[in-house]
Amino acid sequence: MSARGHLRVLLGAAPGVGKTYTMLEEGHRLREEGRDVVVAVLETHGRRATAARAEGLETVPRRRLRHRGVELEEMDLEAVLARAPQVALVDELAHRCAPGSPHERRHEDVASLLDAGIDVLTTVNIQHIASLNDVVEEITGVPQQETVPDSLLRAADQVEVVDLDPQALRDRLSGGLVYPAERIDAALSNYFRLGNLTALRELALLWLADEVDQALIAYRDAQGIRRTWETRERVVVALTGGPEGETLLRRGARIAARSSGGELLAVHVGGQDGLRTGDPAALERQRALCESLGGGYHQVIGEDVPAALLDFARSVNATQLVMGASRRGALATVLTGPGIGASVVRAAGDIDVHMVPHAGAARGGPLPRIGGALSVRRRLLGLALALLGGPLLTAVMIPLRGPESITGEVLSYQLLVVLVALLGGLWPALLAAVLSGVTLDFFFIDPVRTVSIADPRHTLALGLYVVIAALVSLVVDRAARRTRAAQRSAAESELIQDIAGSVLRGGDAVEAVAERTARALRLEGLAVVEAGTSGGGSTAGTVLAEVGSLAGGVTASLPLADGARLDWRGPDLPASERRLLAVAAAQLSTALEHRRLEETASDLAPLAASDKVRGALLSALGHDLRRPLAAARTAVGGLREAGHSLRPEERDELLATADQSLVALSSLLTDLLDVSRVEAGALEVRPRPCDPSEALAAALDELGRGPDRVDLDLGHEEELVLADPVLLRRAVVNLLANADRHGGAAGTIRVTTSVFGGRAEIRVIDHGPGIPAERLEAVFRPFQRLGDTDNTAGLGLGLALSRGVVESMGGALTPEDTPGGGLTMVISLPLAPPGGSPR
């Protein structure tokens, strides 16, 4: 049995990129190398260059089939198998075979050729890949019936993208190198839009990149390679389900975006018992954010979190790992060892680890309590050490007792007292000193087994022992008090800094300051209320921010700016914490004032824009309205002064000048009033099903344009649009007038209609100088002229009016570059429902 043939696929983003031509060129190259090459099937689509490139290659004649009285041609699979070439060129892999063929799909024919040991070189477009079919339809609006299974392409020995710049493809299409002339305009305005082609090209490159990644992963697994290969930046963000997740994801997305082709992955490590899962709601929000940033979300199970994170990172060949800084304080680190972050950093190897600070990183909690040098927990631990350490030490020392061992015994108990003092402070240390003294007297000082001392020197030594224990305990207690005070001062400074920073950073500062203050001061509830009274514990008024609950009543209030107040519920605050609350209230007042100023500025923005429009209007009126008025006055004045002395032709010329000037003035004022109604939302729109060709005919009649100046290509067939016929005609008139004025002498204006994706399009195409890309949107603003030096073109309201009336009918007016030079204006309108009527 012969070995299976090799499959090589040429993948294109769209028709016309050159897949078939590349396949034929490769066939010639292989033939020159001595390979036996035949063309099994070739689809030229009438392209002369493609047919010419096939010359010199042996072609297997097609099989002729009849279906319902129609003669069809199809690849002759049996003839190709009988010919048994080394390489077969098979065009259009996704093609559906004609009825009566051995298989339903051409890719099944290809599978038969491969099974026979024949190498196959074939072509396919990205829209025919089964897994991308729905994505392509969403991009282009065109469903694809012919698809190829992903498994076939992923099993191919070689997949290559035949790439072509989208604009270059449109230029080829405009030049008639892809489709016949009658299909060019419809293709350019529908499937071959620049945005569509760009998206399809990116989709093809991403699909191939994913295929390369899968091949790379398979190779690394087969070779047992664990070391990271930095083929491209792949950033893994570790999520705990905490509030810092969004910060980490955005940081990771920025890191991935710095390199071309960077990839973002998020991972959450859950416990096998399901207990370490984080906040499910927060994780779901973070999953949605990750997907919106273009990343992928993963969840893995593992009891050893650092090991699970690094295993996942290495499995996806990650180059960088983003984690949140530890929430644990220094004491927790000392008592329980290094945290997850430190463990990951030590074991990461060649993966870069980013420790990102956030609001919950070992800070932002309640302020340390002022009262008491040591916490209750430490005192209880000291007491436990005193009660348990003494008996254990006694049990160890009794078997070692000797005539000269009293010094070692005293020092051992002294060490125990010092340890208790360091851990629990004064009172546990004094208790340990007394118990140790009694134990020494009873078990180690003669006479033993009695609470009496025979040698007075031993009495002095025991007294000094208790004094030393007390002094050590006092030193430890004082140091702990000063440490607590320093921690308190640092926490207060940090609180004030955070509150001030929240105000300076802007955003929702009121909510941020309220939340931070309530957490720091351990308040049960806190609210910022805009107005009203709080008598009787009421929180009447508009609540601007609320943390916790005030359901049990308000403990106290502080006045804020603009009549607002700060209500809180909680324990009675000491003077130092009331001072901090006053600082927070002052910052809240500043934040409220800042919010009020922003609202005022927002309210003033339309007024400023309106003033700008008024200024432009006055400037335009000062020149454009004065010109026709001056011409009309001059003509009328000439008629009055000359009287009957004018010759008839002179009288007619003056009357014509006055008439033209008054008509121009009337048109300018009409446009001005219509634009004002559009901007004020007062334009009356009466949409109904209508034929676009009627609006085009009326517009051409109004302008007096005939077939010598306008080339019509109506492709909407019997479809009707939902529009106001009068307003649609007005918009088309303005577009045609602009195209006629600025289209130059390059040729006639072309007007086409087409239907695509549930909408109809009217395209007004000229071949003039066009508009620079940076000015495409500016020309739709009022008082903007297409020509900077054109003072005879009116107020520059035509395009603004056209876009306004089109959008008022639920449509859109967008500019595009005309292939070969010029400007194309596209009116897109919704189709009328079949047999229906407008709402």
C-alpha angles and dihedrals in degrees: 000000000000120000117262115267125248121254120215119183128198106206122200133187094221142350114288100035091115106261096138093044090050090049091054092047090052089049090056091048093051091047090052088053089058100260120142103243130179133176105238095182133352129189109197096169088210095301107148095200091055093048091048092052090056091062112110094031120103111247123202108225114249124248116248119222132179121219122176091340095311122114112226132187123219139168110281100230094180092052092050091049090049091049088051099195123183092238129025122195109215117182124207103015093194094057118131109231122237116262111273094038120128090251137027096228132040092229087064088056088051090052089055091051091050092049088054090057096255118140112230129207109192143165134227138165124234092244090065096060106108098224092051097044095100093043092053091048090053090051099044104022089230119115118219119218097183113071139166122218114251090226091065093053094043089052091053117116092226135012120187129183114226098210131197129170110256094235091048089053091051089050090052089049092049090050092057094248095124110029135016116271094258092060099044100087094046091048094049093049096045127022096009098055113143092242092050093050092047091051093047092048091052090047091054093048092047092049090052091045089053090049090052090049091053091050090048092050091048091051093048091049092048092050094042092237113167100167116103116255109204096216088144137344111280112179121199118198116202112218125196097181090254127129092262091071096093091052091051093048093051091047090050091049091053091050091050092047092057091073126053110254094012116163129213122211128176123200134186120194114215128189122251089239091053093239099111099060104121122217106331093205092050091048091051091051090048091049090054091047091050091052091047088054090054096257136124127243123219135179122201133182122231140136093210100062098189092049092046092050094049093044090054093045092051093045090060093040091244119187099192135031122201119202136167119252113259119276091207122103128231094265093054089050091052094047100042103025132242118341131235094276095053091046091051092049091052094049100035096095110180095359112103111232121206115199104201118200117227141171094275098046105122089309144067096066129120118308115261114262116258099212119081128026096234131028121256089246092059092047091052091049090050091050091050091050091051094050097042102030094058097057092043092050090047092052089053097044101046095071089050095050116129140160093270100033099092093098093055091045093052092048091049092054089043089057090051091053092050091051091050090049092051092050106034106018132224108338099044088047093051089049090050090049093052094045091046091050092051090046092051092049094047101043108022112025120075125282089044124201089036134087095235136096122223097188116058089211089065089055090055092047091051091050092050088049092057092045092051090050091051093048093049090049092051092050092050091047093051092047090051091051092051091047091051090049091050091049090049092051092048091049091049091049091048091049092052090046092050093047093049091045092053090056094046093048091056119206116106094343094158092060093044095049092046093050094047093047095049092050095046095049095040093238119172091218140355131185137181107215122193101209144344135070129290098208115145092014093296120148096203115169138055112315109223096181133001132187120186118342135305093188092119093055138273118288095197144332139220124204118243134190123296094020094300123132141202114233123188140175123207146083123330105278122226120236095264092053092045087055090054090047089054089052090051090049091053091051090047089053089052091048091050091049089049090051091049091050091049091051090048091049090048090052091049095049094079089047090052090048089048091051089050090052091048090051091050090047093052090047091051093045090050091064113015098046093041092058099061091038091053092048092049093047091048092051094047091045091052090052092050096047099043094043114171094349092085120100114240094251091051091049090050092049093052092046091049091050092050091046093050092047093050091047090051090048091050091049092050093050091046091053090046093052092045093051089049090053091048093051091045092049090238097118110123111230123189107182120191136154108286140162113252090214090065091056090047093050092049091048092051091049091051092051094040093234122152138185090283089070105023125051111204124204110175111191102159091093110192097341119126127209129220103241147117103263094209095050092043090054090049092053093048091048091055093048093048091048091052092047090049092048098045103024092092124203095303093110145291125322113259122213119188136174128202141162122233134161097349094312136092123226130206112196122195106196128190132172100217128120093294125211127286113254092243091059100045094101097033092066090066092062116095118266093021116131124203090224116052093210098038108113095165098064099085130244096322093249100123100090093039089053093045094052091045095053093042092051091046086061092052094261137112136232115206133170125228135179114257111234106253093022136310139072131290120197113201122201110195117193133174117256117247113250112259108268090349136116132229120269 
